[in-house]
């Protein structure tokens, strides 16, 4: 019947709130006065791959999620989240979390038209195009998808580190940026080694009164 799922969720919320209040009596009172998260988590919208895997209390992690955990330059939503987290909340850690078996990545490795989503996935297709030779040297589609997941995490770490608020925070030594990989089959996270951004200087912009010649 209509409303059954909503009622179920409301019941579960009541049970969760009671359990949290017993385990952490001052949590909701503290959260009611504001937030001071230490981490910005940028992840995929996939229902299996949320920040719940790190088992943090409400108020600890500031979250932005979208299809394939991307940070394209023209996306005002993710840009605003990053600026707010870094400049206002002053988080100490940014985590870009991708995961294996990502539907956006699987779709990007094919050429089927998907409608509106195709515009979003073009950003991921850019990553595929840059690494086409490496990806197609792998034998199976699963291997290619898994590698594109990893390459996309690297690309998005580079993207976020090119954003002005993050550039400033990194220069001040008050923030770290990491890429992590979540395995939906095991529930475990692991850090991903992020190579240096060879194009970093090409994206650097600074305040200056000098004219461009």
N, C-alpha and C positions, 0 to 999 in steps of 0.2 A: 504494500500500500504506500501511497505518497506520504512522505514525511517519516517513514520508518527509519531510514538511514540517518536522517537528521536527529531524530529522537535518540537513536542509539549513540550517536556521537555526543550529544548533550549529556547523556547518562555517563558515558565514559569520561567526559570532562569533569563531571562532579566527583567521580571516584578518584580521578587523577589529582584534582585540586585538594581533596581531603588527604590523600596519601602524601602529597608534597608538603602540605601544611604540618602534618604530624612529624615528618622527617626534618623539615627546615622551617620552624615556627615563624621566623622573621622574614622569610624570603619574599612573600607577596607584599608585605608592608614596605620592605626596602625597595622593591621594584615599583611600587606605587609612587615613589618619590623621584623616580628617574632611572636612567640606565647609564651604566659605565662598562660596556663590553670591552674586552681586551682583544677580541679577534673579529676580523671581517672574513666571513666565509662566502666565497663565490663558487657556487656549485651548479649542477644540472638539476632540471626540474623533475627528473626521473623519480618515481615514488619510492624506489629502493635505495636511493643514494643521497639522502639528506644529511644534515649536520647532526642528526640524532645518533649517528655512529660514534661520536666522540663523547656521548653521555654527559653533556654539560647542563648545568642548571639554567633555567630561564634568566635572561639578563647577562649572560656570559658571552654570547656570540651574536653579532650583527650579521644578517644573512641577505644575500641576493642570489636568486636562482633563475636560470633560464635554460632553454634547450641547448645542450652541449656546452654549458658553462663558458660562454663567450663574453668578450669585452670589446666589441667593435667601437671604433672611434665615434661614430655618429649616433650611438645609442644613448639617448639622454637619461634613460632609467639607470643603467649601470654606471654611467659617468657621475650622476648625482649621488648614487649610493656611495661610490668610492670617495667623492669629495666630502660628503657628510661624515663618513666613518673616519677619514684621516684628519680633517680640519676641525670638526666639531667634537666628535666622540674621542678622537685621538687614540685610536686602536694601536696596539703594539705589533700586531701580526696580521698580515693578509694571507689567506690560504686560497689558492685556486685548486678546486677538487674536481677531477674528471673520473670517469669510471668505465670499466670494461662493459661490453654489451650495451653501448650507448646507441639508442635508436637514431639520433641525429647523425652520428658517425656512420652507421650502417647505410642510412639513406644517402649520405654524401658520397659513399663509395659506389653508388649506383647512379643511374641517369633518369630515373622515373620522375615525371612531373608530379609535384605534390601541392601546387597551388601557392597560397600566400607564404607558406613555410619556405619555399624556394628562395625568397628574398633574404631570409635570415641565414639559410644554410650557405649562401654564396660566400659568407665570411669564412666558413669552414672549408668550402671548396678552394678558397685561396690557399689555405694551409696544405690541402691535398695537392694542388698544382705545384707549389714550391718544392714538394718532396715526392713528386711523381715517380722519379726513377727509383728511389729507395723503396717506396711502397709496392711498386709493381715488380720489384725483384724478389718479393716474398711469395711463397708458393700458394698459400690458401687465403681465402677471403677473410677468415677469422684473424689470421696473422696480420693482414693489412689493416683491418679495422682496429685491432688492439694497438698497432703502431701509430695509427692516426689519432687515437685517443691520447697517446703519450705526446705526440708532436703538437697536438692542439693545446695541451696543458702548457707545454713550453712556450708556444706562441702567445697564449693569454697571459702568462707571467711576464713576458717581454712587453706585451701591450700595457699592462697595468703599471709597469715600472717606467713607461714612457709618459704617463699622465702627470701633469704639472704638480698636483698636490702630493703625489707619491715621490716624484723627483725631489721635491723640497724636504719631505720627511726622511727620505733615505739619506740626503745630504746632511741632515741634522742628526742622523744616527738614532732616530727614535722609532723606527719601524723596520720590520723584516717581511720579506715576501717569499712564499714557498709554494711549490707545486706538489700536490699529493694525488695519489691514485687509489681509488676505492675498488675493491673486488666484490661485486655483488654476490658472487658465489661462496665467499668465505666470511664476508662482513669485516674484512681487515683493510686498513689503510697502510700505505707505504709512501715514503717520500720519493720524489722523482728528481734525479740530478738535472739541474737546469744549466745548460751551457751558456757561456757569456753571449750577450747580444752583440753580434758583430756590426749591427747597424745602429747602435745606441746613439752615436754622435749625430747621425743624420736626423734624428727625431728630437734632439735637444733644442729647446727654445728658452731664452732668458730675457729678463727685463733689461732693456737697453734703449738709450736715446739715440744711438747711432742709426743713420739711415742705411738702407740696403742699396748697394750699388751693383 
